[in-house]
């Protein structure tokens, strides 16, 4: 399976030591060039990935507003590569990707999948650690995830 990944999931998964899950679930992980610029200080040594060069400036600029450049490149990259999934956390970016018939998952979806496959021992603790490390997760969503 091919995935194109945005900065937020990379940052969040790296913070909680779960960056490897992307390689566990996807045979090929692409990171767009604009995303690489956003995450320059991130330690990606635990991830095997390919940088997706900025190739489609007209297409990216056409869907950019109100998205960030990285989000737009994830969507265009996923469409052009016929990727199986785009990994995005931002609601507007996820909605935009869905309009292009791109399957979307976020950081929490990756963690849910890992939990279902028995790869996470204490899912509730992992989600709380993720929230404590800076990712916004509403109380109602926390309750749904933990149940």
N, C-alpha and C positions, 0 to 999 in steps of 0.2 A: 504494500500500500504506500502511496505517495502522499506526503503532507507538506504544506507550506505554512510556516509558523511565524507569527508576529512576536514583537518584543515582550509584551506583558506575560504571556505564558512561559517564555524562556526565563524571564527574570523571576517569576514566582516559583517555578519548578526548581530553579537553581538555588533560591533562598532556602528551600526546605529539603534540599539534597535529593530531588527526584527527577532531575533533568534526563537521566537515563531512560525514563519511561517512554520518551519519544522514540528512541531507538528500539525499545522493546515492542512497541506497537506498529511502527512504520518502517518499511524497508528502505525508504529514501526520505530524508528530511531536507527540505529546501528552506533557506533563510534569505529573503530578499536583501539586496544591497542596502536599501534605506534602513532596514531593520538592523543590519550589521553596524551601521553608523550609530544607531541608538544604543546599542549594547556593547560598545567597544570595551568597557571595563569589566564585562561579565566573563567569568571563567567557563569557557565552553569545552574544556578538555574531556569532559565526560559525555560528549555528544559527537556522533559522527553525522556530518551534514555537508551540504553543497550550497555555496553562495549562489543565489539567483541574481544575475546581473540586471541592472536597470536597462530594459530593452524597449519598453513601450511607453515613451514619454507622453504621447498624445492620449493614449487610453488611460494612463494613470491620472493625468491632469483632468480628464473628463469625468472621473468619478471621485476626485479628491475631496472637494468640499462637502461636508465638514470633517472628512476623515484626515488622519495624519498620513504622510507619504508612505510610511511602512505598511499601514493597513491597506491602502490602495494597492501597493505593490503585491501584498499577499493575495488580494482578491484577483487582480489581473494575472499574477503568476499561477494561481490555482486554476484559473479558467484556461489559460494558454497551455498549461502542462496536462490538462485533464486530470488534475490531482484528485485523489479520493477524498481529501479533507483539507479545510483551512482551519488552522488553530488560532482563534481570535477570542479575546475576552470582551472587548468593547461592544456594547449593545448595538450602536449605530453601524459599526463595521460588520457585525454578524448579520444584521438585517439586510444590509447592502449586498453581502455575499449571497444570501439566500435568494435575492432577486435575480442573481445570475445562476441560480440552480446549483450552488456550491454547497456541499455538505459541510457543516461547521461544528466544531467542538471547542470548548474552552479549557482552561486549567482545571476547573472543577470536574468537567467531563472526563478528562484524562485520569484524574484521581479516582473518580467513581469506577471507571473501567478497571483500573489497577486493583481497587478494592474487590470488585466482583470476581476478579481472577485470583484472588488470594495473595496479591503482591504487597498489600499493606496490612500490617498486623492490627494497628489501632487507628481506624479511619477517623473517628471523632477527634482524636488527639491530633492527627495530621491536619485536619481542616481547621482546628483551633490554632495550631501553629502557623498555618498559612495566613489566617486572619491576623494573628498577633504580629506577623512579619510585614504587614502592611496592605494586604489585599482586602478590599471592602467586600464583606459578605454580610448581608442583612440577617437579623435574628431569625426571621421567618424562613429564610433559605437555609440557615444553619440547622434549624430544627428539621426541615425536610431532608437534608443531606444525612443527618445523623440517624434518622429513623429507618 
